[in-house]
Amino acid sequence: MNRTFMIILASAAAAFAPMSARATSFDCTRAHAPDEKAICASRALNDKDVRMSTLYEIDGHLVGMGRRGAMHDDQIAWLKARKACGAARACLNAAYDRRIAALRSVLEEVYTHGPF
């Protein structure tokens, strides 16, 4: 299979995979922070967490090492921002929407320009 087909396939899998088949990207039985508890208590936030995690994983496999390091740094900064939301679901929803959009843009850039 060619690389373009694999990118399209990975993108479709992340976008349309049933979210109920996976749990959050972290163990809800160990959730102590308010943001984690809110995510575990909300199906919509759980689904966004899985979508974000899946896109992050896919992107990490498609980009070069330098970009992967920058993505990791961005993820750490985003996790701090998510934590700052506490249990505020509107804030958490907005944070996930922004992160998912950023990760999708990485996928689009790889699709358009190739790995970087």
Secondary structure, 3 states (H helix, E strand, C coil): CCHHHHHHHHHHHHHHCCHHHCCCCCCHHHCCCHHHHHHHHCHHHHHHHHHHHHHHHHHHHHCCHHHHHHHHHHHHHHHHHHHHCCCCHHHHHHHHHHHHHHHHHHHHHHHHHCCC
